[in-house]
């Protein structure tokens, strides 16, 4: 009888161990699937991040370009040179000159 008890005890222990391995094996497979999904999600997020970084860089370049155009538009134009005003008098100057010439004659 002690042999039977030993045999039954061993068989019961092996049965429980096998049942325990089956549940841990299922847990392991579940964890592997979750890990694969987490890696895929991470890869997708990294791709999105890289695309966003590229877009940010392009937009920063556009802002710099527009800032340059704005600065150029706000820069005051240089005054006309004295030479340019002597060679092409304005209409008002011509009229004043004619009036002064008439007053000197008369």
C-alpha positions in Angstrom: 0.0 0.0 0.0 2.7 2.5 0.7 3.8 2.0 -2.9 0.3 2.8 -4.1 0.1 6.0 -2.0 3.5 7.0 -3.4 2.5 6.3 -6.9 -0.8 8.2 -6.5 1.0 11.1 -4.9 3.5 11.3 -7.6 0.8 11.0 -10.3 -1.2 13.7 -8.6 1.8 16.0 -8.3 2.7 15.5 -12.0 -0.9 16.1 -12.9 -1.0 19.4 -11.0 2.4 20.4 -12.4 1.2 19.7 -15.9 -2.0 21.7 -15.3 0.1 24.5 -13.9 2.4 24.6 -16.9 -0.6 24.8 -19.2 -1.9 27.9 -17.5 1.5 29.5 -17.3 2.0 28.6 -21.0 -1.2 30.4 -21.8 -0.1 33.4 -19.8 3.2 33.4 -21.6 1.5 33.4 -25.0 -0.8 36.2 -23.9 2.2 38.2 -22.7 4.0 37.6 -26.0 1.0 38.9 -27.9 0.8 42.0 -25.7 4.5 42.6 -26.2 4.2 42.3 -29.9 1.2 44.8 -29.9 3.1 47.2 -27.7 6.1 47.1 -30.0 3.8 47.7 -33.0 2.2 50.6 -31.2 5.6 52.1 -30.4 6.8 51.7 -34.0 3.6 53.5 -35.2 4.1 56.3 -32.7 7.8 56.7 -33.7 6.7 57.0 -37.3 4.2 59.7 -36.4 6.7 61.5 -34.3 9.3 61.5 -37.2 6.6 62.9 -39.6 5.6 65.6 -37.1 9.3 66.6 -36.6 9.7 66.9 -40.4 6.5 69.0 -40.6 7.7 71.2 -37.7 11.1 71.8 -39.5 9.3 72.7 -42.7 7.0 75.2 -40.9 9.9 76.7 -39.0 11.7 77.3 -42.4 8.5 78.9 -43.8 8.2 81.2 -40.7 11.9 82.3 -41.1 11.3 83.0 -44.8 8.2 85.1 -44.0 10.0 86.9 -41.3 12.7 87.8 -43.8 10.1 89.1 -46.3 8.4 91.1 -43.5 11.7 92.7 -42.4 12.5 93.6 -46.0 9.1 95.2 -46.5 9.5 97.2 -43.3 12.9 98.5 -44.2 12.6 102.2 -45.1 13.7 103.1 -48.6 16.8 105.3 -48.9 16.1 109.0 -49.6 16.5 110.3 -53.2 20.0 111.5 -53.9 20.7 115.2 -54.4 21.8 114.5 -58.0 18.5 112.9 -58.8 16.5 115.8 -57.5 18.6 118.3 -59.5 18.2 116.5 -62.8 14.4 116.0 -62.6 12.6 118.8 -60.7 9.1 118.2 -59.5 6.1 119.9 -61.0 5.7 122.1 -58.0 9.3 123.3 -58.2 8.8 124.2 -61.9 5.7 126.2 -61.2 7.4 128.1 -58.3 10.4 128.8 -60.6 8.1 130.2 -63.3 6.2 132.4 -60.8 9.5 133.7 -59.4 10.7 134.5 -63.0 7.5 136.4 -63.8 7.7 138.4 -60.6 11.3 139.5 -61.4 10.3 140.7 -64.9 7.3 142.7 -63.9 
